[in-house]
Amino acid sequence: MLFAALTAFASCETDVDTPQISNPDKFVAPVIGQCSDVIVNADNSKDETVVFSWSAADFGLPVEVLYSVYLTSGETSSLLGTSASTSLAVSKGDLNGVVINGLGTSPNENVTVSAYVTAKMYGTDSYEEVRSASSNSFNVATYAAALKWLYLCGEFNSWTIAEAPIFWETSGGSNTYECMVDFALEGAERSYFKVTAEQNWSGDNWGYNFLTPSWDCPEQADSNLSLPLSEGNIFQISVNTGVMTIDKKAIGSKLGLIGSFNDWNGDLFFTYSPTESAWVTESVDLAANAEIKVRVDSAWDVNWGASGTMSTAVTGGYELSAGGDNIVVPTAGTYVVKLHANRTPYVLELVAQ
């Protein structure tokens, strides 16, 4: 009887079909639906949405599928968002940001775009994604959105949320926010932090469970993001709330002010002030027509100078560009020099004492 039972079991095993994914040549791509013209303005950008829908992709098995929706204009495409279902609802403000910043168009214009959707099996890179054909062309009437902002809070400011430094969108509606911060911690290997929507913990706050980092973050009880201080302590942070990602760029260890006031030798170093959301020097005497620049680690590999444009966000401030011209001090005096590296472009301010 035991032999018979084992024989029956073996027979059952050979009779069961193992599920197979279709040959990639037989994958069925989604088909995106018709799109209508969109008008975006200050009154509807937050409260009204645009819905994109499509038919389901078919990989031969009931697998979980990740869909990505793109807008395209000419040869340029930009990711609008992702979805695990066959539709995506996007606020008109976010759509406006992708059209302007992702596709490189201008605000207050009618822009002709189309959309397409890609599909891939979630959790594996073993198979290529499949793509729909582009939708019909449709017009988006864009507008110049006001800048939004976020905050950083972490060990670098003793987790003092009420004084978390602010940082701004790179441009209105871009959903991309950038800043350069000193994350130094004496004797630490990593510096932990989170991104917050407000200067309190009751609003949205995001660690690696909500923002996908482009680098490895060790698991941690509160899902805090962290930076490896072996790469330095000054980092540029870039957050994209459209696709909920965060990137880092190691800058160095010290920021210095250099110029004719010190014969272009021996930097006057900045200190990062979380409460001011800015880099600040000690008081320094500057002559009229003195020339100054900002650089990293007492070297010229990374430096910033005048772009030729005065800031409209920081009164009297100089917009900076990488490797830009020397900044000319207009009036002799004693100044505290502030670097506002929480906006794009960076701004240098001379604060008379």
C-alpha positions in Angstrom: 0.0 0.0 0.0 2.8 2.4 0.8 4.5 1.7 -2.6 1.2 2.4 -4.3 0.8 5.7 -2.4 4.3 6.8 -3.4 3.6 5.9 -7.0 0.4 7.9 -7.0 2.2 10.9 -5.5 5.0 10.8 -8.1 2.3 10.6 -10.8 0.6 13.7 -9.4 3.9 15.6 -9.4 4.6 14.9 -13.1 1.0 15.8 -14.1 1.1 19.4 -12.6 2.0 22.1 -15.2 4.5 24.6 -14.0 3.3 28.1 -14.8 5.3 29.8 -17.5 5.8 33.4 -18.5 5.1 34.0 -22.1 7.9 34.3 -24.6 8.8 38.0 -24.5 7.8 38.3 -28.2 4.2 37.5 -27.1 4.0 40.1 -24.3 1.0 42.3 -24.8 1.7 46.0 -24.2 -0.9 48.3 -22.6 -3.0 50.6 -24.8 -3.4 54.2 -23.5 -6.7 55.9 -23.8 -7.6 59.3 -25.4 -6.3 62.4 -23.7 -8.1 65.8 -23.5 -6.7 69.3 -23.4 -5.7 70.6 -20.0 -5.8 74.2 -18.6 -3.7 74.7 -15.5 -3.9 77.8 -13.3 -3.4 78.9 -9.7 -7.0 78.1 -8.9 -7.1 74.5 -10.1 -3.5 73.3 -9.8 -3.9 71.7 -6.3 -7.5 70.6 -6.3 -8.1 69.2 -9.8 -6.6 66.1 -11.3 -6.0 64.6 -14.7 -6.6 60.9 -15.1 -4.7 58.7 -17.5 -6.0 55.2 -18.2 -4.9 52.2 -20.2 -5.6 48.5 -20.8 -3.7 45.9 -18.8 -0.5 44.5 -20.1 -0.3 40.7 -20.4 2.8 38.7 -19.6 1.1 35.3 -19.7 0.7 35.0 -16.0 -1.2 37.0 -13.3 1.9 38.9 -12.2 2.1 42.2 -10.4 2.8 44.9 -12.9 4.4 48.4 -12.5 3.2 50.9 -15.0 5.0 54.2 -15.7 3.4 57.1 -17.5 5.4 59.5 -19.6 4.7 62.8 -21.3 6.6 63.5 -24.5 7.1 66.6 -26.7 9.3 66.2 -29.8 12.3 64.1 -28.9 11.9 64.8 -25.1 10.1 62.5 -22.7 9.7 62.9 -18.9 8.2 60.6 -16.3 4.9 61.7 -15.0 4.2 59.0 -12.4 3.9 55.3 -11.7 0.9 53.1 -10.8 0.2 49.4 -9.9 -3.3 49.7 -11.5 -4.4 50.7 -15.0 -4.9 54.4 -14.3 -3.0 57.3 -12.8 -4.5 60.4 -11.3 -2.1 63.4 -11.3 -2.8 66.9 -9.9 -2.8 69.6 -12.5 0.0 71.3 -10.6 2.2 68.2 -11.0 1.3 67.9 -14.7 2.2 71.6 -15.1 5.6 71.0 -13.4 6.5 68.0 -15.7 5.5 69.9 -18.8 7.6 72.9 -17.9 10.6 71.4 -16.1 10.6 67.8 -17.5 10.0 68.7 -21.1 11.9 72.0 -21.0 9.0 74.3 -22.0 8.0 77.7 -20.6 5.2 78.8 -18.3 2.1 80.6 -19.6 2.2 78.8 -23.0 0.1 76.3 -24.8 2.2 73.2 -25.2 1.3 70.2 -27.4 2.2 66.9 -25.8 1.3 63.2 -26.0 1.5 60.4 -23.4 2.6 56.8 -23.3 2.8 54.1 -20.7 5.3 51.3 -20.1 4.7 48.1 -18.2 7.2 45.8 -16.5 6.9 42.8 -14.1 7.3 44.2 -10.6 10.3 42.9 -8.6 12.4 41.6 -11.5 14.7 43.1 -14.1 14.9 39.8 -16.1 12.4 41.0 -18.7 12.3 44.1 -20.8 9.4 46.5 -20.2 6.8 46.8 -22.9 5.5 50.2 -24.2 2.3 51.5 -25.5 2.0 53.6 -28.6 1.8 57.3 -27.9 -1.6 58.8 -27.2 -3.3 61.4 -29.3 -1.7 64.9 -29.1 -3.3 67.2 -26.6 -2.6 70.8 -25.4 -1.5 71.8 -21.9 -1.9 75.5 -21.0 0.8 76.0 -18.4 1.3 78.7 -15.8 4.1 80.1 -13.6 3.7 78.3 -10.3 5.0 79.7 -7.0 7.9 77.9 -5.4 7.1 75.2 -2.8 9.4 74.2 0.0 10.3 71.3 2.3 12.4 70.9 5.5 15.3 68.7 6.7 15.6 67.5 10.2 18.1 65.1 11.7 21.1 64.5 13.9 22.9 67.5 12.2 20.4 69.9 14.0 19.8 67.6 17.0 16.4 66.6 15.6 15.0 70.1 16.5 12.0 70.0 14.2 10.8 73.5 15.1 14.0 74.9 13.7 14.4 72.5 10.8 16.1 74.3 7.9 13.9 75.1 4.8 14.8 74.3 1.2 13.1 75.2 -2.0 11.9 73.9 -5.3 14.4 74.3 -8.1 11.7 76.0 -10.1 7.9 76.4 -9.7 6.1 73.1 -10.1 9.2 71.0 -10.7 8.6 68.9 -7.5 12.4 68.8 -7.2 13.9 70.4 -4.1 17.7 70.9 -3.6 20.0 72.1 -0.8 23.6 71.8 0.4 23.9 71.0 4.1 26.6 70.1 6.6 25.7 66.7 8.1 28.9 66.5 10.3 28.7 64.4 13.5 31.9 64.0 15.5 32.9 60.3 15.7 29.9 59.0 13.7 30.0 56.8 10.6 26.6 57.9 9.4 24.3 61.0 9.8 20.6 60.2 10.1 17.8 62.6 8.9 14.3 62.8 7.5 12.6 65.1 5.0 9.5 66.9 6.3 6.6 68.9 4.9 6.3 71.1 8.0 8.3 72.1 11.0 6.5 69.6 13.2 6.1 65.8 13.3 2.3 65.9 12.8 2.7 66.7 9.1 4.1 64.5 6.4 7.7 63.3 7.1 9.6 60.8 4.9 12.4 58.3 5.5 13.5 55.6 3.2 10.1 53.8 3.5 8.5 56.7 1.5 11.5 58.3 -0.4 13.5 55.8 -2.4 17.2 56.7 -2.0 19.7 56.3 -4.8 22.2 54.9 -2.3 22.2 52.2 0.3 20.6 53.1 3.6 20.9 50.6 6.4 17.5 49.5 7.9 16.7 51.5 11.0 13.8 51.4 13.5 12.4 54.8 12.4 13.2 54.4 8.7 15.5 57.3 8.9 17.6 58.2 5.9 21.4 58.3 6.5 24.5 59.5 4.8 28.0 57.9 4.9 30.3 60.4 6.5 33.3 58.5 4.9 32.4 60.4 1.7 32.6 63.8 3.5 30.2 65.8 5.6 28.8 68.3 3.1 26.2 66.9 0.8 23.9 68.2 -1.9 20.4 66.6 -1.4 17.8 66.4 -4.2 14.3 65.3 -3.4 11.7 64.6 -6.1 8.2 64.4 -4.7 6.7 63.6 -8.1 8.3 60.1 -8.1 9.3 60.1 -4.4 13.0 59.7 -4.8 16.0 61.3 -3.1 19.6 61.6 -4.4 22.8 62.7 -2.8 26.1 64.2 -4.0 29.1 64.4 -1.7 30.6 67.9 -2.0 33.5 67.9 0.5 34.4 68.9 4.1 34.6 72.7 4.2 33.2 75.7 2.3 35.4 78.8 2.2 35.3 82.4 1.2 38.4 83.5 -0.7 39.3 86.8 -2.4 41.4 89.9 -2.6 40.6 90.6 1.1 43.0 87.7 2.0 45.2 87.9 -1.1 43.4 84.8 -2.5 45.2 82.7 0.1 43.8 81.2 3.3 40.0 80.7 3.2 37.6 82.2 5.7 35.4 79.2 6.4 31.7 79.1 6.5 29.7 77.5 9.3 26.4 75.9 8.5 23.5 77.4 10.5 20.4 75.2 10.5 18.3 77.9 12.2 19.1 80.3 9.4 19.0 77.6 6.7 22.3 79.2 5.4 26.1 79.0 5.5 27.5 81.9 7.5 31.0 83.5 7.9 32.4 85.4 10.8 32.5 89.2 10.3 35.1 90.3 7.7 36.3 93.7 6.5 35.8 94.1 2.8 37.1 97.1 0.7 35.1 98.7 -2.0 35.6 96.7 -5.3 37.1 93.8 -3.4 36.5 90.5 -5.3 35.4 87.3 -3.7 34.4 83.7 -4.5 33.2 80.6 -2.7 35.1 77.3 -3.0 35.3 73.8 -1.5 38.2 72.4 0.6 40.6 75.3 -0.2 40.8 74.2 -3.8 39.4 75.4 -7.1 37.9 72.1 -8.3 34.5 73.1 -7.0 33.8 76.9 -6.8 31.0 79.4 -7.3 31.0 82.9 -8.5 28.7 85.6 -9.9 26.3 84.5 -12.6 25.6 88.2 -13.6 22.1 88.1 -12.1 20.9 89.6 -8.9 18.5 87.6 -6.7 14.8 88.4 -6.5 14.4 86.1 -3.6 17.2 87.4 -1.3 17.3 91.2 -1.5 20.7 92.4 -2.6 21.9 88.8 -3.1 24.1 87.6 -6.0 22.9 84.5 -7.9 25.8 82.1 -8.2 26.9 79.8 -10.9 29.5 77.0 -10.8 32.9 78.5 -11.8 31.3 81.9 -12.2 33.0 85.4 -12.2 34.5 87.1 -9.2 31.8 88.8 -7.1 32.6 92.6 -6.7 31.9 94.1 -3.3 30.0 97.4 -4.0 30.8 99.3 -0.8 33.5 99.1 1.8 32.4 97.8 5.2 32.3 95.0 7.7 30.1 92.1 6.6 28.8 88.7 7.5 28.7 86.7 4.3 25.8 84.3 3.9 25.5 81.5 1.4 21.9 80.5 0.7 22.5 77.0 -0.7 18.9 76.0 0.0 17.6 77.4 -3.3 18.4 77.2 -7.0 20.6 78.9 -8.0 22.7 79.4 -4.8 22.7 83.0 -3.6 25.5 84.9 -1.8 24.4 87.8 0.5 26.6 90.5 2.1 25.1 91.5 5.4 26.5 94.8 6.6 27.3 94.9 10.3 
